[in-house]
Amino acid sequence: MLPLRAARERNVEVPRELSVVGYDDLPLAAWVAPSLTTINQPLSEMAETAVRMILGMARGTHPHPRSIELATELVVRESSGLAPQET
């Protein structure tokens, strides 16, 4: 929420002059003004995957692949908008 405060202190209009996007989709993101566009992570799926990997390692298997991609979701709110058009 600090970027929103910094923009307000500098009289930068969000989202007209600056789009702000956060990460983790904390509940507070929906309550600030303007509400913050965020990336929502699949925390339950992340935890389940980590537990499966840890249990596998406890059984002596090595995790394959070492890198796992999980789908995220863009939650669009009031802090982002279209880029200004060149005239």
Helices and strands as residue ranges (DSSP letters): H 2-9, E 21-23, G 27-30, E 37-40, H 43-58, E 73-75
